[in-house]
């Protein structure tokens, strides 16, 4: 094996080491990005869960409001019916 072959081998080994170092740095950066994205995703999932809970509460409140409206309509109808009866009674008297 002559000296130039050893130099070529050394050059190739250095390139492999350089590439390995670059890939390692890239891997570290990608892991950081992955952690950040995972944290963002978890936060967004928490926000979505909170919003879904709020939507459920609002729907329940809407149901209660609708029940109150129905009761209000029933009361109005009964009051109207009683007023009609009173007017008829007044016209008789």
C-alpha positions as CSV (number, residue, x, y, z in Angstrom):
1,X,0.0,0.0,0.0
2,X,1.5,3.3,-1.0
3,X,1.3,6.6,0.7
4,X,-1.3,8.1,-1.7
5,X,-3.7,5.2,-1.0
6,X,-3.4,5.9,2.7
7,X,-4.1,9.6,2.1
8,X,-7.2,8.8,0.0
9,X,-8.4,6.5,2.8
10,X,-7.7,9.2,5.4
11,X,-9.6,11.7,3.2
12,X,-12.6,9.4,2.9
13,X,-12.6,8.6,6.6
14,X,-12.5,12.4,7.4
15,X,-15.5,12.9,5.0
16,X,-17.4,10.1,6.7
17,X,-16.6,11.6,10.1
18,X,-17.7,15.1,8.9
19,X,-20.9,13.7,7.4
20,X,-21.6,11.8,10.7
21,X,-21.0,15.0,12.7
22,X,-23.4,16.9,10.4
23,X,-26.1,14.2,10.6
24,X,-25.7,14.1,14.4
25,X,-26.2,17.9,14.6
26,X,-29.2,17.6,12.3
27,X,-30.6,14.8,14.5
28,X,-30.2,16.9,17.6
29,X,-32.0,19.8,16.0
30,X,-34.8,17.6,14.7
31,X,-35.2,16.1,18.2
32,X,-35.6,19.7,19.6
33,X,-38.1,20.5,16.9
34,X,-40.0,17.3,17.6
35,X,-40.1,18.2,21.3
36,X,-41.4,21.7,20.6
37,X,-44.0,20.4,18.1
38,X,-45.1,17.7,20.6
39,X,-45.5,20.4,23.3
40,X,-47.5,22.6,20.9
41,X,-49.7,19.7,19.9
42,X,-50.4,18.8,23.5
43,X,-51.2,22.4,24.3
44,X,-53.6,22.6,21.4
45,X,-55.2,19.3,22.4
46,X,-55.8,20.8,25.9
47,X,-57.3,23.9,24.3
48,X,-59.6,21.7,22.1
49,X,-60.7,19.7,25.2
50,X,-61.5,22.9,27.1
51,X,-63.4,24.3,24.1
52,X,-65.4,21.1,23.8
53,X,-66.2,21.2,27.5
54,X,-67.4,24.8,27.1
55,X,-69.5,23.9,24.1
56,X,-71.1,21.1,26.1
57,X,-71.8,23.6,28.9
58,X,-73.3,26.1,26.5
59,X,-75.5,23.4,25.0
60,X,-76.8,22.5,28.4
61,X,-77.4,26.1,29.2
62,X,-79.3,26.4,25.9
63,X,-81.5,23.5,26.9
64,X,-82.3,25.2,30.2
65,X,-83.1,28.5,28.4
66,X,-85.3,26.6,26.0
67,X,-87.1,25.0,28.9
68,X,-87.6,28.4,30.5
69,X,-89.0,29.7,27.2
70,X,-91.4,26.9,27.0
71,X,-92.6,27.5,30.5
72,X,-92.9,31.2,29.8
73,X,-95.1,30.5,26.8
74,X,-97.2,28.2,28.9
75,X,-97.6,30.8,31.5
76,X,-98.5,33.5,28.9
77,X,-101.1,31.2,27.4
78,X,-102.6,30.5,30.8
79,X,-102.6,34.2,31.7
80,X,-104.2,35.0,28.4
81,X,-106.9,32.4,29.0
82,X,-107.6,33.7,32.5
83,X,-107.8,37.3,31.2
84,X,-110.3,36.2,28.6
85,X,-112.4,34.4,31.3
86,X,-112.2,37.6,33.5
87,X,-113.4,39.7,30.6
88,X,-116.3,37.4,29.9
89,X,-117.1,37.4,33.6
90,X,-117.0,41.3,33.6
91,X,-119.2,41.5,30.6
92,X,-121.8,39.3,32.4
93,X,-121.7,41.3,35.5
